[in-house]
Amino acid sequence: MTVSRNPLTRRSFLGGALILLAAPALPACNREATAPGGAGDADAQGDGTVGLPGDATATAPITVGNWTVPDGTFLTPARYAMLLAAFDALIPGDPDSPGATEVHAAWYVDQLLGAFRSDPPRIFAGGPFSGRHGGLDGFSQFQPLTRVEDLRWRTYLEGSLGKPEREWNGPVVGLQATYNTGLDKLDALAQTTAGKGLATLDRDTISGLFDTGDADFVTQLYTHVVEAMYGDPVYGGNFQQKGWKLIDFEGDRQPIGYTARQMSNPEEG
């Protein structure tokens, strides 16, 4: 099978987000997450969101702290709830605008961490069109990786794991380990500072933890929550295009495209 190398038809997790500033913090409150893959999302497939990967060990959604965790997540339920809480503190929502919870930001990260649970892995969406403005929905068909791409992404996600083919440039800590360790440390800091687990704290308290916690991990969290807010919905975030609607961005326009006048005068819409 020939795999396209056209950048317009190979859209990866790390290349599809618009980097924008997050919304300012709002007064603290706790609320239950809308769990992707649950009954409320039964009709969401047409919006580019994806169902849970097949998992024979999956159970019914469970409540952890203040959060509802969907079944079949790559992260453990406890860590997934921690991620929900952390993202909600980074980009909180309100009745007038969605936040990280409403766009399923934690699900976006979980899909990335567990990308190789699917075949092809959920790395490169297809193309050339999403179907949102005509044409067939090619984005939902993920493409197989080349041998080099497979090695690169497995190393990035899983780490080098002592394998020579992955350690040609030295040992690599994978993103999976980064999240497992980072969330555990943030939870331990919550226990020490507030006497409660991360998933049970309010937004203001969690925001305070960011100031004293691992700065590199907080930066990683922020990078991914912004990607989830404004990236293409096919990767699990930007649920129902809520992030795009918030900034009045219609998304891709292919195959309709833009007129020469629209390109020269974008303010006219």
C-alpha positions as CSV (number, residue, x, y, z in Angstrom):
1,M,0.0,0.0,0.0
2,T,1.3,3.4,-0.9
3,V,1.1,6.0,1.9
4,S,0.7,9.6,0.9
5,R,3.5,12.0,2.0
6,N,1.4,15.0,1.2
7,P,1.4,17.1,4.5
8,L,-2.2,18.0,3.8
9,T,-3.2,14.3,4.0
10,R,-1.0,13.2,6.9
11,R,-2.1,15.2,9.9
12,S,-0.5,14.0,13.2
13,F,-1.2,14.7,16.8
14,L,1.8,17.0,17.0
15,G,1.0,19.0,13.9
16,G,-2.7,19.9,14.1
17,A,-3.2,22.3,16.9
18,L,-3.5,26.1,16.9
19,I,-1.3,27.5,19.7
20,L,-3.4,30.1,21.5
21,L,-3.6,31.5,25.0
22,A,-5.8,29.7,27.4
23,A,-8.8,31.3,29.1
24,P,-8.3,33.1,32.4
25,A,-9.0,31.2,35.6
26,L,-12.5,31.3,36.9
27,P,-13.7,30.9,40.5
28,A,-13.1,27.4,41.8
29,C,-15.8,24.7,41.5
30,N,-16.0,21.0,41.1
31,R,-18.1,19.3,38.5
32,E,-18.5,15.9,36.9
33,A,-16.7,15.4,33.6
34,T,-18.7,14.5,30.4
35,A,-17.2,11.1,29.6
36,P,-16.4,10.6,26.0
37,G,-17.6,7.3,24.7
38,G,-20.6,7.3,27.1
39,A,-24.3,7.4,26.3
40,G,-24.3,11.1,25.8
41,D,-21.8,10.8,22.9
42,A,-23.6,8.2,21.0
43,D,-24.2,10.5,18.1
44,A,-20.9,12.3,18.2
45,Q,-19.0,10.2,15.6
46,G,-20.0,12.6,12.8
47,D,-18.2,15.4,14.7
48,G,-14.8,13.7,14.4
49,T,-14.7,12.3,17.9
50,V,-13.8,8.6,18.2
51,G,-15.1,5.7,20.3
52,L,-13.1,3.8,22.8
53,P,-10.5,1.3,21.4
54,G,-11.5,-2.3,21.8
55,D,-10.7,-3.5,25.3
56,A,-11.9,-6.8,26.6
57,T,-11.2,-5.8,30.2
58,A,-13.2,-2.6,30.0
59,T,-15.8,-2.0,32.7
60,A,-18.6,0.5,33.2
61,P,-17.6,4.2,33.7
62,I,-16.6,4.8,37.3
63,T,-16.4,7.8,39.6
64,V,-13.0,8.8,40.9
65,G,-13.0,11.9,43.2
66,N,-15.1,14.5,41.5
67,W,-14.8,13.0,38.1
68,T,-16.5,10.3,35.9
69,V,-13.9,8.2,34.1
70,P,-15.0,6.4,30.9
71,D,-14.1,2.7,30.5
72,G,-11.2,1.5,28.4
73,T,-8.8,4.4,29.0
74,F,-5.1,3.8,28.5
75,L,-4.3,5.7,31.8
76,T,-5.5,4.0,34.9
77,P,-8.9,5.5,36.1
78,A,-7.1,7.2,39.0
79,R,-4.6,8.9,36.8
80,Y,-7.3,9.8,34.2
81,A,-9.3,11.5,36.9
82,M,-6.1,13.4,38.0
83,L,-5.7,14.5,34.3
84,L,-9.3,15.7,34.1
85,A,-8.8,17.8,37.3
86,A,-5.5,19.3,36.1
87,F,-6.8,20.2,32.7
88,D,-10.0,21.7,34.2
89,A,-7.9,24.0,36.3
90,L,-5.7,25.0,33.4
91,I,-8.7,25.9,31.1
92,P,-11.9,26.1,33.0
93,G,-15.2,26.6,31.3
94,D,-18.3,28.5,32.2
95,P,-21.9,28.6,30.9
96,D,-20.9,30.8,28.0
97,S,-17.6,29.1,26.8
98,P,-16.3,25.6,26.9
99,G,-13.2,24.6,28.9
100,A,-10.9,21.6,28.8
101,T,-13.6,19.3,30.2
102,E,-16.2,20.2,27.6
103,V,-13.8,19.6,24.7
104,H,-12.6,16.2,26.1
105,A,-9.0,17.3,26.5
106,A,-8.1,14.3,28.7
107,W,-9.5,12.0,26.1
108,Y,-7.3,13.6,23.5
109,V,-4.2,12.8,25.6
110,D,-5.4,9.3,26.4
111,Q,-5.9,8.6,22.7
112,L,-2.3,9.8,22.0
113,L,-0.8,7.7,24.8
114,G,-2.6,4.6,23.7
115,A,-2.3,5.2,19.9
116,F,-0.8,1.8,19.3
117,R,-3.8,0.0,20.7
118,S,-5.4,0.5,17.3
119,D,-4.2,-0.8,14.0
120,P,-3.3,1.4,12.2
121,P,-2.2,3.4,15.2
122,R,-4.0,6.7,15.8
123,I,-1.1,8.9,14.7
124,F,-1.7,10.1,11.1
125,A,-5.3,10.9,10.0
126,G,-6.0,10.4,6.4
127,G,-7.4,12.7,3.8
128,P,-7.7,14.7,1.7
129,F,-11.0,15.9,3.2
130,S,-12.8,15.8,6.5
131,G,-16.3,15.7,4.9
132,R,-17.3,18.8,6.9
133,H,-17.5,20.9,3.8
134,G,-18.1,18.3,1.1
135,G,-16.2,15.3,-0.1
136,L,-15.7,12.0,1.7
137,D,-14.5,11.9,5.4
138,G,-11.0,10.8,4.9
139,F,-9.7,12.1,8.2
140,S,-11.3,9.3,10.1
141,Q,-9.3,6.7,8.3
142,F,-5.9,6.5,10.0
143,Q,-2.9,5.5,7.9
144,P,-0.3,2.8,8.5
145,L,3.1,3.9,9.5
146,T,6.4,3.2,7.7
147,R,9.0,1.2,9.6
148,V,10.9,4.4,10.5
149,E,7.7,6.2,11.6
150,D,6.7,3.2,13.7
151,L,10.1,3.2,15.5
152,R,10.0,7.0,16.0
153,W,6.5,7.1,17.5
154,R,6.9,4.0,19.6
155,T,10.1,5.5,21.1
156,Y,8.4,8.8,21.7
157,L,5.4,7.2,23.4
158,E,6.8,4.2,25.1
159,G,10.4,5.3,25.6
160,S,13.5,3.4,24.5
161,L,13.0,0.6,27.1
162,G,16.6,-0.5,26.7
163,K,16.1,-1.6,23.1
164,P,19.2,-0.9,20.9
165,E,17.2,0.2,17.9
166,R,15.6,2.9,20.1
167,E,18.7,4.0,22.0
168,W,21.0,4.9,19.1
169,N,21.0,8.4,20.4
170,G,20.8,7.5,24.1
171,P,18.0,6.5,26.5
172,V,14.6,8.1,26.0
173,V,11.8,8.5,28.6
174,G,8.5,8.0,26.8
175,L,5.4,10.2,27.0
176,Q,3.5,7.4,28.8
177,A,6.1,7.4,31.6
178,T,6.1,11.2,31.7
179,Y,2.4,11.3,32.3
180,N,2.4,8.4,34.8
181,T,5.2,9.9,36.8
182,G,4.1,13.5,36.5
183,L,0.5,12.8,37.5
184,D,1.6,10.7,40.5
185,K,4.0,13.5,41.7
186,L,1.3,16.1,41.3
187,D,-1.1,13.9,43.3
188,A,1.5,13.4,46.0
189,L,2.0,17.1,46.2
190,A,-1.7,17.5,46.6
191,Q,-1.8,15.0,49.4
192,T,1.1,16.8,51.1
193,T,-0.2,20.4,50.6
194,A,-3.9,20.0,50.8
195,G,-4.3,16.6,52.5
196,K,-6.5,15.3,49.7
197,G,-5.9,13.7,46.3
198,L,-5.6,15.8,43.1
199,A,-8.9,14.5,41.7
200,T,-10.8,15.9,44.7
201,L,-9.4,19.4,44.8
202,D,-11.0,22.6,43.5
203,R,-9.5,24.6,40.7
204,D,-7.9,27.3,42.8
205,T,-6.0,24.7,44.9
206,I,-4.8,22.8,41.8
207,S,-3.7,26.1,40.2
208,G,-1.6,26.7,43.3
209,L,0.1,23.3,42.9
210,F,1.2,24.3,39.4
211,D,3.3,27.1,40.9
212,T,5.2,24.7,43.1
213,G,5.1,21.4,41.1
214,D,7.3,20.2,38.3
215,A,7.5,23.1,35.8
216,D,8.4,20.8,32.9
217,F,5.4,18.6,33.5
218,V,3.1,21.6,33.9
219,T,4.4,22.9,30.6
220,Q,3.6,19.5,29.0
221,L,0.1,19.6,30.4
222,Y,-0.5,23.1,29.0
223,T,0.8,22.3,25.6
224,H,-1.5,19.3,25.3
225,V,-4.6,21.0,26.7
226,V,-4.2,23.8,24.1
227,E,-3.8,21.2,21.4
228,A,-7.0,19.5,22.6
229,M,-8.9,22.7,22.6
230,Y,-8.0,23.8,19.1
231,G,-6.7,20.8,17.2
232,D,-8.7,18.8,14.7
233,P,-11.6,16.9,16.4
234,V,-10.5,13.6,14.8
235,Y,-7.9,13.1,17.5
236,G,-10.3,13.1,20.3
237,G,-10.3,16.7,21.5
238,N,-12.2,19.8,20.4
239,F,-15.4,17.8,20.9
240,Q,-18.2,18.9,18.6
241,Q,-15.8,21.6,17.4
242,K,-16.4,23.6,20.6
243,G,-12.9,25.0,20.7
244,W,-13.2,26.2,17.1
245,K,-16.6,27.7,17.7
246,L,-15.3,29.6,20.7
247,I,-12.8,31.4,18.5
248,D,-15.1,31.6,15.5
249,F,-12.9,29.3,13.4
250,E,-14.8,27.1,11.0
251,G,-12.0,24.6,10.5
252,D,-10.9,23.2,7.2
253,R,-12.7,24.4,4.1
254,Q,-11.6,21.7,1.6
255,P,-12.7,20.9,-1.0
256,I,-14.6,24.2,-1.2
257,G,-11.6,26.2,-0.3
258,Y,-11.4,30.0,-0.1
259,T,-11.8,32.6,-2.9
260,A,-9.0,34.9,-3.8
261,R,-10.9,37.8,-2.1
262,Q,-11.3,35.8,1.1
263,M,-7.6,35.1,1.2
264,S,-6.7,38.8,0.7
265,N,-9.4,40.1,3.1
266,P,-9.9,37.5,5.8
267,E,-11.7,39.9,8.0
268,E,-14.6,39.8,5.6
269,G,-15.1,36.1,6.4
